[in-house]
């Protein structure tokens, strides 16, 4: 299982970066949060009414996505 970094460790690592690198990290965080909120805004029932995919098709994709999300990230 992937190890989750504590907030304090994250701040320590962030402090080791240059100001420019810190801005890049903050930009990435904003981008990830924006994408996450966009996913939450999607109306699945509206998409399904326009799609030829069935609920079972969507379920299979979501199950595969859960498995992919469990993959460990490389440690640097």
Secondary structure, 3 states (H helix, E strand, C coil): CCCCCCHHHHHHHHHCCCHHHHHHHHHHHHHHHHHHHHHHHCCHHHHHHHCCCCHHHHHHHHHHHHHHHCCCCCCC
